[in-house]
Amino acid sequence: MDLAHVSRAQSRMAGHGSIAAERDPADTRRVIVTITGAGLDPVRAISQQAQVAWERLLAAMTAQGYAVFLRVLGTLFAASDTAG
């Protein structure tokens, strides 16, 4: 991940009040980033939407389709582990 992109994203999120960032007193090279209450609101909304979508997906699958889905998902996870 490009450090400049991360830094800009962090600045935008801090500007919106979604996160708070402060230097680590034990190691000033590090920045401790925490999510704020305002930052949790969209996370909660997205989590609820994802849960609804997941439940719809599962309801539409047969047992065989679910087994294929899990196999493909496992393959994708394995590939992402070896890529990074």
Secondary structure, 3 states (H helix, E strand, C coil): CCHHHHHHHHHHHHHCCCEEEEEECCEEEEEEEEECHHHHHHHHHHHHHHHHHHHHHHHHCCHHHHHHHHHHHHHHHHHHHHHC
